[in-house]
């Protein structure tokens, strides 16, 4: 009986663990190949972005302290964007795929 338990511990459990890890690795690889990462474009201060019939200019950046925002009382970064319409149609700018991030904890400006 003791040899059977020892055999299970030394042979079967490592094989099952290896199969489980291989399965997890394959699943992660498969998901990443089906859904690749989006293309990331980085723009800085005074650079413009063209989206459809619009040009968006990142015109200014400033930090505010808690006095200007009494509700949360926290330091807040405010980006000033200028939107210019380049076409005469009735379209609206689509901002669903745009995100804004700070490069280094807010210390770059």
Phi, psi and omega in degrees: 000319180295321180294325179294317178294320180293321178298319179296316182293321186273337185242309188286314182297316176297325178294317178296320178296318179295318177296320178296315179296321177295320177296317178295316179299316180297319180296317178296317178299317181295316180296317180294329178282330177283325183235082182291161179292145179290158177286128182256128176244133182248131178233147181246191182297135180066026173250145183253153180239135176255121177231112181059235179264021183236151170241127179249125181250128175276093191271329183203162181212136176208157175259141173243150178264185183292341180291326180280342180234077187289343181294308180265333179067024182246159176290132186229139174265133181239123177258133178259119180247139177246122180259128177238124179275129183256353181239164182262005182280181183263024183285161176241151181287137181261111181253021184287336183252022181249134174228152181243132180225151173272140184285324185210064177058029175081009182265003183276346181246000000 
